[in-house]
Amino acid sequence: MNTPTKLTVSRIVLTIVMIFILLFPFYDIGVEFPRLLIGGIYVKSEYLVAGVIFLIASLTDFIDGYLARKNHQVTDLGKMLDAIADKALVNSALIILAVQGFVPAIIPVVVIFRDTIVDAIKMEASSKGRVVAAIGSGKIKTATMMIGLVLTFFYNLPFEMWNLRISDFFLYFAMIMSIVSMIEYFNLNKNLIFKKKEESEGI
């Protein structure tokens, strides 16, 4: 297991820790995270802790890919774990924050629907011996989504002090880019997807 793969595994572990902090009923065991007053806004410190963990995990997403390409350490195991780690991190954060009222429900619905379609396209392409590479719009979607989620964990500070919903802007922009990238993935691979059907019809 090389360094990029170890970083990917660490992202999965950090995701589990983040989920635990956000969902475990600490009050049942007499533990309570303090509320902090920051810039005139009361924030729950567990979200700040989870936000720091999410930020660190997000950085590993960029670092492991960079190291894998730079050191020629791209492996099938690494690619598989990276895809799992990315979706586990972002989608779990989206779902939890939506349930707890920090994120509009439409955003995780669209993002998870998009991921399902894109994964299906990649699996179909793989079954026909073709690897579907990441595209620019998908990378923009991932980067803006992570920025939006980090800001959401941090209560949109410092922008919230000026009533600027920058976190929502990044989240909605990422949702739009999810749709754009899904359409691009389909257009780039539609001939491959329908290849068998076309051959059977003699086209």
Salt bridges, closest charged atoms under 4 A:
ASP61 OD1 - ARG11 NH2 3.46
ASP64 OD2 - ARG11 NH1 2.88
ASP76 OD1 - LYS79 NZ 3.67
ASP82 OD1 - ARG11 NH2 2.57
ASP86 OD1 - ARG11 NH2 2.98
ASP115 OD1 - ARG114 NH1 2.89
ASP115 OD1 - LYS141 NZ 3.58
ASP119 OD1 - LYS87 NZ 3.65
GLU124 OE2 - LYS128 NZ 3.00
GLU160 OE1 - ARG165 NH1 2.36
ASP168 OD2 - ARG165 NE 3.23
